[in-house]
Amino acid sequence: MMSTKPSIAPILVGVICYALILGPFVSYMSKKPIEEKLGYVPSLKVIRAMSADQKELTAASLVMKVLMYFGGLVPKEPRTTMKTESPDLLGMSRLLHGAVQLDPYNVDAYYFAQSFLTWDAKQFKIANELLDYGMKYRTWDWYLPFFAGFNSAYFLKDYPKAATYYKRAGELSGQDLHKSLASRYMQESGRTDLAIAYLTVIEKGERNQSIKKDYQIRLAAFYEVKRIEIARDRFMAEHGGLPISVEQLVQLGLLAPAPADPYGGRFYLEPSGKVATTSKFAFATKNK
Amino acid sequence: MFNIIQVTMKGIFRDRIFQSIMALGGLFLFVPSVASLSMRQVSELSVTLCLSIISFILLLLSVFLGATSLWKDIDRRYTFSVLSLPVSRSYYLLGRFLGLSLFLIFTSILLGGMACVVIKISSTLYQSPAGQPLVWWYIVAAIIFSTLQYILIIAVAFLFSSVSTSFFLPVFGTICVYFASSVTQQVYEFVKSPAAVKMVAPVAKFGAIVVYYIMPNLSGFDLKVNAIYSVSPDIKGLLITLLYFFVYTSILLGGAAFLFGRREMK
């Protein structure tokens, strides 16, 4: 009669086979094309329906997928600074846009998307559109307008827009840097009146004396700009063209006394007639 | 009826389905390490994961225990011995339902307590300067409403169980109702939107609206966003949802009791 005692041999054979196949399998998986690694994401309508009441978890897993994928591209050799392969930025953008559609509050998605969309993909407008979308939901978060303000000023050179974003960031965070940047970009965009009004309000509300002093200096500079603008406009009304320089306005008696930049710079007129200063509304830093 | 509730509770604790599902609670241990992978929302991600685990466990419990409770009794012929006692079929069904509901509440309290500890630990790892501080009341409200949602799902499972002779219809029927009920609100909003005028035929639109009114609307019970991102919920809306829960569950139980009472048992 045959023994019915179970043998361990089949399990051992199975484990050995598994160990043999594991190496080639891991190697195959790590060499998979980028598109396959990042994966195909079905239509958002399908994901939304299938995720039922787990939309936030689904969104977080999409973000995590992108983060893991991007993190995997960073070379393991510390001396190497180049990534081993170029990332699939379009695929990453698609996934993160999908994530914020599922969970419009997910800040990781906005933070990471705006980062690579601007610096890597050069898609500045798309980045700001995404941040605008996030601002509709994350109404307390000053990061989003702060990022959008930076993108507008630095990449898009859209100073009026930058001023608007920084103003919002300043209101939400209460941070002086944001308020200061907002006023600077308002002036840069030719809206000196608005910049003065904005700075006046925050200067009055400031309790820290050194920061208050900083606002007052900036405000004083903007008042000087405003005086030059009024004189320039009078000159244009009288002569039908732009003045050659600020000094010409002083010489003609349209600007008295001569404007002084509290930052130590010299006011001048740009070819467009815009008032600018060599200090760029900041104190010069000494080079050691 | 109290005896039936007691027997139901005892039966569940001995049930292997319960024991295996509760083992999923071990997932809480991994929450802080997974949440720490987030760049700017560690505590938010920990709340997301905890609420998802609770929701998932409650879904499994409500579907499998809710759909198999009556069926098992009938299959093992326990129903005959119980109904030979001076207990009406409706009382028996209601006792079973209340037993399961109490058990679900007990499970939620247990899992909720575990979740709060895990969230507290995770929130010490990183706090975003632009993030909202955790509001524990919102997290508790999300767990309460999630529990109510799955009690309603138990009532759906009981309605199917009251007419079905196998466990297939209660299990798969309840799962289908759960998925459909999670999207009815979106479908309703879509068919009511101007974009749907050209895309959706009037008959289909009418059908979608009818389905919306008939099917349970589970979207109202989902307070995850409020809990995760500390977004204040609408108290009036919560009270209406609570009322909706009582009315809808009563209708389902009434229907289940009616069908179960008329059911021929051999």
Interface residues (C-beta under 8 A of the other chain):
Chain A: R48 A49 M50 A52 D53 Q54 K55 E56 L57 A60 M64 L67 D103 Y105 N106 V107 D108 Y111 F112 R138 W140 D141 W142 Y143 L172 S173
Chain B: L37 S38 M39 R40 Q41 E44 L45 T48 L49 L51 S52 S55 F56 S128 P129 A130 G131 Q132 S146 Q149 Y178 F179 S182 V183 Q186 L218 S219 F221 D222 K224 V225 I228 Y229 V231
